[in-house]
Amino acid sequence: MNSTVVLQRDGEIALLLIDNPPVNALSRQVREQLLECLHQALGDKTVTALVIASEGNTFVAGADIKEFDLPLQAPHLPDLLAMIENATKPVIAALHGSVFGGGLELALACHYRLAEGNARFALPEVSLGLIPGAGGTQRLPRLCGALAALEMVVGGERIDTARALQIGLIDKVVATELRSSAISWAYEVAQRPPRRVREQPIPAYDAAVFNERAAQLLSKLSGQEAPPLALEALQQASRLPFEAGMAHEREIFIARRQSPQAHALRHVFFAERELAARVRAHARSAPTRSIETVAVIGAGLMGSGIALCLANTGIPTLLVDTQEQALERGRLVVERYYQGSLEKGKLNADEASRRTSLIRYATTLSSVADADLIIEAVFEDLAIKQEVFRQLDQFAKPGAILATNTSYLDVTAIASATSRPGDVIGMHFFSPAQVMRLLEVVRTPQVLPEVLASVLQLGARLGKTAIAVGNCYGFAGNRLLAVREREAGFLLEEGASPQDVDRVIRGFGFPMGPFELRDLSGVDIAWRNRQGRAGHLSEAERRCDLIEQLHAAGRLGQKSGAGYYRYEQGQRRGVADEFVSQMLVEHRRRRGITPRPIGDDEILARCLFVMINEAAHLLEQGIVDSVNDIDLVWLHGYGFPRYKGGLLYYADQVGLATVATALSNWARAFAERGIEVSGMLQRMAEEGRSFTHG
Ligand code: COA
């Protein structure tokens, strides 16, 4: 058996060194060996104090998430931590890197805590559908106060050493020589009695302030089951004796491990890491091009957002717009953004000014000559984009990567305007680009592997979830969005109201429903898309012309004060509008449709199952490489609720047979709509397979 914990001696001090790469997770083996080393050190009369530290670039990032699907295995972490806390010799935690979850709970059970400046502290359990299970909710409020504990336990706040020192979570910070500092300190404290957090009372706090903040946090986390339970455990710390509070916390933790939300969140955790590993593998498989300077063409909201995102990563960026006024507006967006970051305390003055000055401005396309990467973000029109690319082909240096930020158009057609289609790629950012994590990287059949690898790598550098997708209408994300919107339109024809559909989709956990989203992104955009695709629409889609009707009435969505909803001055949430009800009544009458009541279950199934079907087509057609890509695209770009695990993970929970049968029934019932049930989905359903387990 490998050693994951080693016991070393420095005179009278025992050093227990955890060594379980990559993040020193507290696996069963680590717990067993830690227990053994503790027994040895505590039983050795010549040892006067203990130091617990870790090898590698992090202390302990938490329990081993891979073990959460297994039955609980002794030694259990709370017992191990009780042994540390109850020790009669002082135990010091020497902390660096990530001190997360069980790692932080381990530190809390020690009697003294010292950290390197780079350490970060968090109890991220709620983000995995859990609550801390080894004393986090009981010891943290005793040590740092209930309010600070609330932010970390319920809000999942991650703090740095300065804040940790301020709230009393750590006793000291050292610049270097963590281990030797801890050992010197151990000699000092060896003569003192151990200082046990469990024996400290929770400092007095204002319950009204606590409750108000708790309500605020919970309202932001609605739909998630773990945060209110974490709050409950934390509140019990003030009401129950320590042991009873610990037992209560543990009971909730154990029940949470197997909860559907915890399973779903684990799936997302590993899906995100699997994607990151694929991006790294891509970069290894092809030589990457260095991207040190970038030019962004088009200073609209999207172009300015992309420039912000690059400057936030420290990349010098040139924002180009041939219209001087548009460029000025872009400059204002950039300046206001950094001014706002400064005012909110997110950046200090030096950093805000450094980032502001990383973005330069130009009005001529020829100024892109030095850029390693040029990202076009002009109006969504093929002819206009092709013209821009024709010019970029003249001005860009050899070896520069030319990217288009199109959200629907054919990247191959754009690349064909240049003499170097191998250097042309799609970079589909989501608005606002400086906030949204998703980046679809659109590969054409001609793109060079090194160009794809370089852009994926840049995506990771920008902190994005960068996913390679094939070149097709709407790529992966918008193609799924389009089928949901199409189905939602049919539901209106059949008798549902926009409010019904939006309420159900919001109830599922999306931040907004399809019609609210349409009003936000613009009825005119949908209208233009339909015009551009007139030849591809089925007869049923053509006749479900609600977008054309809204457009003709000048109802362009939020921007014009009305779309599917009416928007009162200054209100972002729309109200139901008689105009739309009447429009639907007339529409159904013209189409000879007798409206029927449609239940919430049918609305949800219709909206989601058509997406699952389309996702299966995307996999079959090789537009996406993996099931995880589908899940991550919708989680990071479209507000799919993380605690439901992603679209295809959700499909597995429903059961592929249920999904495939429903789709086949609809395909028969609505033959004119041309629903093509994916052959792969049908086969998987017949064979009893699932997306996430193959
Ligand atoms: N248990 C098991 N494996 C873990 C883990 C954990 N608690 N935390 C990270 N890992 C694994 C990852 O799966 C990844 O494995 P891989 O290389 O096979 O893909 C590897 O450690 C590195 O993690 P990664 O996230 O890619 O590295 P990073 O440097 O970007 O981030 C952390 C490191 C610790 C910040 C991040 O992994 C993290 O937040 N982990 C979860 C911490 C947590 O939630 N702890 C509480 C558990 S209840």
Boltz pocket constraint, residues with backbone or C-beta under 6 A from the ligand:
constraints:
  - pocket:
      binder: B
      contacts: [[A, 22], [A, 23], [A, 25], [A, 61], [A, 62], [A, 63], [A, 64], [A, 65], [A, 66], [A, 98], [A, 100], [A, 101], [A, 102], [A, 124], [A, 125], [A, 128], [A, 130], [A, 269], [A, 273], [A, 274], [A, 276], [A, 277]]
      max_distance: 6.0
